[in-house]
Amino acid sequence: MSSDTALQHSFYRARDLAVSFRGSPSDPVGPWYEAALPSRNAFCIRDVSHQCLPAEMLGMSAENKNILTRFVSNISESKDWCTYWEMNRSGQPAPEDYRNDREFWYNLNANFELIDACWRMYLWTGNTCYVTEPAFRTFFDLTVTRYLERWKLQVDSLLTRPVYLNAPVPFNNKDYFHRCRGLPSYYEAIHDVKMGIDLVAAIYRGLMSYAAMNTVWKQEQRAALYRQKAEAYRKQLEATWWNSTNNRYHTYYSGGGVFGTGEGETYLLWYNALTDSSRIRHTIQHLLSTRWNVENRSYLPYQLARYGYGKQAYENILFLANPATERHDYPEVSFGVIEGLVQGIMGVSADARENRITTLYNHPSGDTCTLKNLPVLSSHIGIRHWNKGSTFVNNGHSVIYWRAGFRGTGHSIRVNGKSKKAVQQPIIGGPPFFYTDIAVAPGATVTAAIL
């Protein structure tokens, strides 16, 4: 609910459309939702990794568990440690992307994307299955070792590896099941890409998420090792891929040894791979100045909002939710709107390790907005934001620690009328915020406000 009627209508349209993509649990694959071209009745790794948290917000927890389990369970050496890129309602690899274990379509971001998706699912839900069940752990372990080695994705091999690696023999360049068996990017318009910046960022984020999982598993030495490995990719990204002439990142490196630009910058934000504030701002300004397809734009509301571009996030939400927008019915779009509203405008994030929920309101005009019965951390919460305050309702059965955040700088926050000291927090690439942590008992309602 919101006093901003345009935003409220966008929410209802996106919610209803996203829920319409829910498949039947009686289908052979089990509970699922569409995360691919609608005509395929299928779900692919990139789309699922983007849609899984919005799906969770809409009550599709059984679908998420089933879909992610299907993906991690089908990793195999016969596919060079890939899994299936896309599966359908029949529980089979989608024939549009798979012929056999030697001939299929696969974007190499996929395994690292799945590691991070599972980590984010754990942080949001508190469900440890996503980081502890054997099928998941096996997939993670194989990806950061054998998959990375088999596809020559070591940090010192990124620009020297062959364009077509592990390809069928004899190789047919006109057969996209041969040519696209191991695409090193989500940018598919160039046929001889040796490496995409989005894959470099994906490896970084996947290794960082894997390191965080090792901390959960009480394997601190291994966690430190993989944080160090991840950092090497981030450093290479900054040292090699930045084009100081036009203040942009190169987005791909061709088989001819030439850097080029195309799609890919969106994923630098999605994978949270950038640490230079100036480069982040240049990247966002370029994203805002260019017309992108709806798949790319579906990522922007959340990413723009978290970097403090509330107005632009808001405009993208209204655009994507508009039935007149071309391809607005692509499943990822409606899920992206829900993500942009909940995580972006309402600024909700969760960390199961601390049983903590953070809120940071990003509406550009400060209209009142309310979320009710939001599923998070094995609970349901309510949040109401207005210009200078927020209310948090804990409808669960255990204490939740609410980090009530506000944009700007401040020294204190009033909690249920009593002043409480605030902590200042910088945001790399965005405006600072300040917050206070509040223990909210089951059934309790707490209000935090600034003067």
C-alpha positions as CSV (number, residue, x, y, z in Angstrom):
1,M,0.0,0.0,0.0
2,S,1.2,3.5,-0.8
3,S,0.0,7.1,-0.9
4,D,1.8,7.0,-4.3
5,T,-0.9,5.5,-6.4
6,A,1.3,5.0,-9.5
7,L,3.7,2.9,-7.4
8,Q,0.9,1.0,-5.8
9,H,-0.6,0.1,-9.2
10,S,2.9,-1.0,-10.4
11,F,3.2,-3.3,-7.5
12,Y,-0.2,-4.9,-8.1
13,R,0.4,-5.4,-11.8
14,A,3.9,-6.9,-11.2
15,R,2.7,-9.1,-8.4
16,D,-0.3,-10.5,-10.3
17,L,1.8,-11.1,-13.4
18,A,4.7,-12.7,-11.5
19,V,2.3,-15.1,-9.7
20,S,0.7,-16.0,-13.0
21,F,4.1,-17.6,-14.0
22,R,3.8,-20.1,-11.2
23,G,3.7,-23.6,-12.6
24,S,1.6,-26.5,-11.4
25,P,3.2,-28.5,-8.6
26,S,1.7,-31.6,-10.2
27,D,4.0,-31.2,-13.3
28,P,6.6,-33.9,-13.6
29,V,9.4,-31.4,-12.6
30,G,7.6,-30.6,-9.4
31,P,6.9,-27.0,-8.1
32,W,8.4,-24.5,-10.5
33,Y,7.9,-21.0,-12.0
34,E,8.7,-19.7,-15.5
35,A,12.1,-18.1,-15.7
36,A,12.7,-18.1,-19.5
37,L,10.9,-17.2,-22.7
38,P,7.2,-17.7,-21.8
39,S,6.5,-20.1,-24.7
40,R,9.1,-22.6,-23.3
41,N,7.4,-23.5,-20.0
42,A,10.9,-23.6,-18.5
43,F,13.4,-22.0,-16.2
44,C,17.1,-21.1,-16.9
45,I,19.9,-20.4,-14.5
46,R,20.4,-16.7,-15.2
47,D,16.7,-15.8,-14.8
48,V,16.2,-18.0,-11.8
49,S,19.2,-16.5,-10.0
50,H,17.6,-13.1,-10.5
51,Q,14.0,-14.1,-9.8
52,C,14.6,-16.4,-6.8
53,L,14.4,-13.7,-4.0
54,P,11.3,-12.0,-5.5
55,A,9.8,-15.4,-5.9
56,E,10.4,-16.0,-2.2
57,M,8.7,-12.7,-1.3
58,L,5.7,-13.9,-3.3
59,G,5.5,-17.2,-1.4
60,M,7.2,-19.5,-3.9
61,S,9.6,-21.1,-1.4
62,A,8.8,-24.7,-2.5
63,E,9.4,-23.7,-6.1
64,N,12.8,-22.2,-5.3
65,K,14.0,-25.2,-3.4
66,N,12.9,-27.6,-6.1
67,I,14.4,-25.5,-9.0
68,L,17.7,-24.9,-7.3
69,T,18.0,-28.5,-6.3
70,R,17.4,-29.6,-9.9
71,F,20.2,-27.4,-11.1
72,V,22.9,-28.3,-8.5
73,S,22.0,-32.0,-8.8
74,N,22.7,-32.2,-12.5
75,I,26.4,-31.2,-12.5
76,S,28.4,-33.9,-14.3
77,E,31.9,-34.5,-15.7
78,S,30.3,-35.6,-19.0
79,K,29.2,-32.0,-19.4
80,D,32.6,-30.7,-18.2
81,W,31.2,-29.9,-14.8
82,C,28.3,-27.8,-16.2
83,T,24.7,-28.5,-15.2
84,Y,21.7,-28.0,-17.4
85,W,21.3,-24.3,-18.5
86,E,17.6,-24.6,-18.8
87,M,15.0,-27.2,-17.7
88,N,11.3,-27.5,-18.5
89,R,8.1,-28.5,-16.8
90,S,8.7,-32.1,-17.8
91,G,11.8,-32.2,-15.6
92,Q,14.1,-32.5,-18.7
93,P,16.8,-30.2,-20.1
94,A,15.0,-27.8,-22.4
95,P,15.5,-29.1,-26.0
96,E,16.0,-25.5,-27.2
97,D,19.3,-25.5,-25.3
98,Y,20.3,-29.2,-25.1
99,R,20.9,-32.0,-27.5
100,N,23.1,-34.3,-25.4
101,D,26.0,-34.0,-23.0
102,R,28.4,-33.0,-25.7
103,E,26.1,-30.6,-27.6
104,F,24.3,-27.9,-25.6
105,W,24.1,-24.2,-24.8
106,Y,25.8,-23.0,-21.6
107,N,26.9,-19.5,-20.3
108,L,29.9,-20.0,-18.0
109,N,28.6,-17.4,-15.5
110,A,26.0,-20.0,-14.6
111,N,27.8,-22.1,-11.9
112,F,29.1,-19.0,-10.1
113,E,25.7,-17.3,-10.4
114,L,24.1,-20.4,-8.7
115,I,26.6,-20.3,-5.8
116,D,25.7,-16.7,-5.1
117,A,22.0,-17.3,-5.6
118,C,22.1,-20.1,-3.0
119,W,24.0,-17.8,-0.6
120,R,21.5,-15.0,-1.0
121,M,18.6,-17.5,-0.5
122,Y,20.2,-18.5,2.8
123,L,20.7,-14.9,3.9
124,W,17.1,-14.0,3.1
125,T,15.3,-17.2,4.3
126,G,17.6,-18.6,7.1
127,N,17.1,-22.0,5.5
128,T,20.4,-23.7,5.9
129,C,19.6,-26.3,3.2
130,Y,20.9,-23.9,0.6
131,V,24.4,-24.0,2.0
132,T,24.6,-27.4,3.9
133,E,22.7,-30.1,1.9
134,P,25.1,-32.5,0.2
135,A,23.9,-31.8,-3.4
136,F,24.5,-28.1,-2.9
137,R,27.9,-28.5,-1.2
138,T,29.1,-30.9,-3.9
139,F,28.1,-28.4,-6.6
140,F,29.9,-25.6,-4.9
141,D,33.0,-27.6,-4.3
142,L,33.2,-28.9,-7.9
143,T,32.6,-25.4,-9.3
144,V,35.4,-23.7,-7.5
145,T,37.9,-26.5,-8.4
146,R,37.2,-28.8,-11.4
147,Y,34.8,-26.5,-13.3
148,L,37.1,-23.5,-12.9
149,E,40.1,-25.6,-14.1
150,R,38.3,-27.4,-16.9
151,W,37.2,-24.1,-18.5
152,K,40.6,-22.4,-17.9
153,L,39.1,-19.7,-15.7
154,Q,42.1,-19.2,-13.5
155,V,42.8,-15.5,-13.1
156,D,46.0,-15.6,-15.1
157,S,44.2,-17.4,-18.0
158,L,41.3,-15.2,-18.6
159,L,42.7,-13.4,-21.6
160,T,44.7,-16.3,-23.0
161,R,42.3,-19.2,-22.9
162,P,40.9,-20.5,-26.2
163,V,37.7,-19.0,-27.5
164,Y,36.1,-22.5,-28.1
165,L,37.1,-24.8,-25.3
166,N,35.9,-28.3,-24.6
167,A,34.0,-28.2,-27.9
168,P,32.6,-31.2,-29.6
169,V,34.8,-32.9,-32.2
170,P,34.4,-32.5,-35.1
171,F,33.6,-28.8,-34.4
172,N,30.9,-27.1,-36.4
173,N,31.0,-23.3,-36.0
174,K,27.5,-23.0,-37.6
175,D,25.9,-25.2,-34.9
176,Y,25.2,-23.1,-31.8
177,F,25.2,-26.2,-29.6
178,H,28.9,-26.4,-30.6
179,R,29.7,-22.7,-30.7
180,C,27.9,-21.8,-27.5
181,R,28.9,-24.7,-25.4
182,G,30.7,-22.6,-22.8
183,L,30.0,-18.9,-23.6
184,P,32.3,-16.8,-21.5
185,S,29.7,-14.0,-21.0
186,Y,26.0,-13.3,-21.0
187,Y,26.7,-10.9,-23.9
188,E,25.8,-13.2,-26.8
189,A,26.0,-10.8,-29.8
190,I,29.7,-11.3,-30.5
191,H,30.7,-14.8,-31.6
192,D,34.4,-14.8,-30.9
193,V,34.4,-13.6,-27.3
194,K,37.3,-14.9,-25.3
195,M,36.2,-13.3,-22.0
196,G,33.4,-11.1,-20.8
197,I,33.8,-8.7,-17.9
198,D,30.5,-10.0,-16.5
199,L,32.1,-13.5,-16.2
200,V,35.1,-12.0,-14.3
201,A,32.7,-10.3,-11.9
202,A,30.6,-13.5,-11.6
203,I,33.7,-15.5,-10.6
204,Y,34.6,-12.9,-8.1
205,R,31.1,-12.9,-6.5
206,G,30.8,-16.7,-6.6
207,L,34.1,-17.2,-4.8
208,M,33.2,-14.5,-2.3
209,S,29.9,-16.3,-1.6
210,Y,31.7,-19.6,-1.4
211,A,34.2,-18.1,1.1
212,A,31.2,-16.9,3.2
213,M,29.8,-20.4,3.2
214,N,33.0,-21.8,4.5
215,T,32.8,-19.4,7.4
216,V,29.3,-20.9,8.1
217,W,30.9,-24.3,7.9
218,K,33.5,-23.3,10.5
219,Q,36.3,-23.6,7.9
220,E,38.0,-20.3,8.4
221,Q,41.3,-21.1,6.7
222,R,39.5,-22.2,3.5
223,A,37.3,-19.1,3.8
224,A,40.3,-16.8,3.9
225,L,41.9,-18.7,0.9
226,Y,38.8,-18.2,-1.3
227,R,38.5,-14.5,-0.3
228,Q,42.0,-14.1,-1.4
229,K,41.3,-15.9,-4.7
230,A,38.2,-13.7,-5.3
231,E,40.2,-10.5,-4.6
232,A,42.6,-11.5,-7.4
233,Y,39.8,-11.4,-9.9
234,R,38.5,-8.1,-8.6
235,K,41.9,-6.5,-8.9
236,Q,42.3,-7.9,-12.4
237,L,39.0,-6.4,-13.3
238,E,40.0,-2.9,-12.1
239,A,43.5,-3.0,-13.5
240,T,42.8,-4.5,-17.0
241,W,39.2,-3.7,-17.9
242,W,38.9,0.0,-17.1
243,N,39.1,2.4,-20.1
244,S,40.3,5.7,-18.8
245,T,39.8,7.4,-22.2
246,N,36.0,7.2,-22.0
247,N,35.6,6.4,-18.3
248,R,33.9,3.1,-18.9
249,Y,34.7,-0.5,-18.5
250,H,35.5,-2.6,-21.5
251,T,32.9,-5.4,-21.5
252,Y,34.5,-8.1,-23.6
253,Y,37.8,-9.3,-24.9
254,S,37.7,-10.9,-28.4
255,G,39.5,-13.8,-29.9
256,G,41.4,-11.3,-31.9
257,G,42.9,-9.8,-28.8
258,V,40.8,-6.6,-28.8
259,F,38.7,-5.1,-26.0
260,G,35.2,-4.0,-26.9
261,T,32.0,-2.7,-25.4
262,G,28.5,-3.9,-25.3
263,E,26.2,-5.3,-22.6
264,G,27.8,-6.3,-19.3
265,E,28.0,-3.3,-17.1
266,T,24.7,-4.1,-15.4
267,Y,26.3,-7.2,-13.9
268,L,29.2,-5.3,-12.3
269,L,26.5,-3.8,-10.0
270,W,24.6,-7.0,-9.7
271,Y,27.7,-8.9,-8.6
272,N,28.7,-6.0,-6.3
273,A,32.2,-6.2,-7.9
274,L,33.1,-2.5,-7.9
275,T,34.8,-0.7,-5.0
276,D,35.8,2.6,-6.7
277,S,33.1,5.3,-6.1
278,S,34.0,7.3,-9.1
279,R,33.9,4.3,-11.4
280,I,30.6,3.2,-9.9
281,R,29.1,6.6,-10.7
282,H,30.4,6.6,-14.2
283,T,29.0,3.1,-14.8
284,I,25.6,4.1,-13.5
285,Q,25.6,7.3,-15.6
286,H,26.3,5.2,-18.7
287,L,23.6,2.7,-17.8
288,L,21.2,5.5,-17.4
289,S,22.1,7.2,-20.7
290,T,21.7,4.0,-22.8
291,R,18.6,2.2,-24.0
292,W,18.7,-1.5,-22.8
293,N,16.5,-4.5,-23.4
294,V,14.0,-5.4,-20.6
295,E,16.2,-8.2,-19.3
296,N,19.0,-5.6,-18.5
297,R,16.5,-3.0,-17.2
298,S,14.8,-5.5,-14.9
299,Y,18.0,-5.4,-12.8
300,L,18.2,-1.6,-12.6
301,P,15.5,-0.6,-10.1
302,Y,17.1,-2.4,-7.2
303,Q,20.7,-1.5,-8.2
304,L,19.9,2.1,-8.7
305,A,18.0,2.4,-5.4
306,R,20.7,0.9,-3.3
307,Y,23.2,3.4,-4.7
308,G,20.9,6.3,-3.9
309,Y,19.4,6.9,-7.3
310,G,15.9,6.6,-6.0
311,K,14.3,8.8,-8.7
312,Q,15.7,6.8,-11.5
313,A,14.9,3.5,-9.8
314,Y,11.3,4.7,-9.4
315,E,11.1,5.7,-13.1
316,N,12.3,2.3,-14.2
317,I,9.8,0.5,-12.0
318,L,6.9,2.5,-13.6
319,F,8.3,1.7,-17.0
320,L,8.8,-2.0,-16.5
321,A,5.4,-2.4,-14.9
322,N,3.6,-0.6,-17.7
323,P,1.6,-3.0,-19.8
324,A,2.4,-0.8,-22.9
325,T,6.1,-1.5,-22.4
326,E,7.4,-3.9,-25.1
327,R,8.0,-7.4,-23.7
328,H,6.8,-6.4,-20.2
329,D,5.4,-9.9,-20.0
330,Y,8.9,-11.5,-20.0
331,P,8.8,-13.3,-16.6
332,E,12.0,-11.7,-15.3
333,V,10.5,-8.2,-15.7
334,S,7.7,-8.5,-13.2
335,F,10.0,-10.3,-10.7
336,G,12.5,-7.5,-11.2
337,V,9.8,-4.9,-10.3
338,I,9.0,-6.8,-7.1
339,E,12.8,-6.8,-6.3
340,G,13.0,-3.1,-7.1
341,L,10.1,-2.3,-4.8
342,V,11.0,-4.5,-1.8
343,Q,14.8,-4.4,-1.9
344,G,15.1,-1.2,-3.8
345,I,12.4,1.4,-2.8
346,M,11.6,-0.2,0.6
347,G,15.3,-1.0,1.1
348,V,14.8,-4.4,2.8
349,S,17.8,-6.7,3.2
350,A,18.3,-9.7,5.4
351,D,21.2,-11.5,7.0
352,A,20.3,-14.9,8.6
353,R,23.7,-15.1,10.3
354,E,22.6,-12.3,12.6
355,N,18.9,-12.8,12.3
356,R,18.9,-9.2,11.2
357,I,16.7,-7.2,8.8
358,T,17.8,-3.9,7.5
359,T,15.5,-1.2,6.0
360,L,16.5,2.0,4.2
361,Y,13.8,3.9,2.5
362,N,14.6,5.1,-1.1
363,H,11.4,6.6,-2.3
364,P,12.4,9.9,-4.1
365,S,9.5,11.9,-2.7
366,G,9.0,10.2,0.7
367,D,5.4,9.2,0.1
368,T,4.1,6.7,2.7
369,C,4.6,3.0,1.7
370,T,3.6,-0.1,3.6
371,L,4.5,-3.8,3.1
372,K,2.5,-6.4,5.0
373,N,3.2,-10.1,5.6
374,L,6.6,-10.1,3.9
375,P,8.1,-13.6,4.2
376,V,11.7,-13.3,5.4
377,L,13.9,-15.2,7.9
378,S,11.3,-17.9,8.5
379,S,8.9,-15.2,9.6
380,H,6.6,-12.6,8.3
381,I,7.1,-8.9,8.9
382,G,5.4,-5.6,8.2
383,I,7.2,-2.3,7.3
384,R,5.8,1.2,7.0
385,H,8.0,4.0,5.7
386,W,7.3,7.7,5.5
387,N,9.5,10.7,5.0
388,K,11.2,10.7,8.4
389,G,10.3,7.4,10.0
390,S,9.7,3.7,9.8
391,T,7.6,1.2,11.6
392,F,8.6,-2.5,11.9
393,V,6.1,-5.3,12.8
394,N,7.4,-8.7,13.8
395,N,4.7,-11.3,13.1
396,G,7.0,-14.2,13.8
397,H,7.8,-16.4,16.8
398,S,11.3,-15.2,17.6
399,V,13.2,-12.0,18.1
400,I,14.3,-10.2,14.9
401,Y,17.0,-7.6,15.0
402,W,15.9,-4.6,13.0
403,R,18.6,-2.3,11.6
404,A,16.6,0.9,11.0
405,G,18.5,3.0,8.5
406,F,18.0,6.5,7.2
407,R,19.7,8.4,4.3
408,G,22.1,11.1,5.2
409,T,24.0,11.8,8.4
410,G,22.7,11.8,12.0
411,H,23.7,11.1,15.6
412,S,20.5,9.8,17.1
413,I,17.3,8.0,16.2
414,R,14.1,8.1,18.3
415,V,12.9,4.5,19.0
416,N,9.3,4.4,20.3
417,G,9.9,8.0,21.4
418,K,13.2,7.5,23.2
419,S,16.5,8.7,21.8
420,K,19.0,6.1,20.8
421,K,22.6,6.6,19.5
422,A,23.0,6.1,15.7
423,V,25.9,4.6,13.8
424,Q,27.1,6.3,10.7
425,Q,27.7,4.0,7.6
426,P,29.3,5.0,4.3
427,I,28.2,3.4,1.1
428,I,30.8,3.0,-1.6
429,G,29.5,4.8,-4.7
430,G,26.4,6.1,-2.9
431,P,25.3,8.5,-0.2
432,P,25.9,7.6,3.4
433,F,23.2,6.4,5.9
434,F,22.9,6.1,9.6
435,Y,21.2,3.4,11.6
436,T,20.4,1.9,15.0
437,D,19.9,-1.7,15.8
438,I,16.7,-2.7,17.7
439,A,15.6,-6.1,19.1
440,V,12.0,-6.6,18.1
441,A,10.1,-9.2,20.1
442,P,7.6,-11.6,18.6
443,G,4.3,-9.8,18.0
444,A,5.9,-6.4,18.7
445,T,5.6,-3.2,16.7
446,V,8.5,-0.6,16.9
447,T,8.7,2.8,15.4
448,A,12.0,4.5,14.6
449,A,12.1,8.2,13.5
450,I,14.5,11.1,12.9
451,L,13.9,14.7,13.9
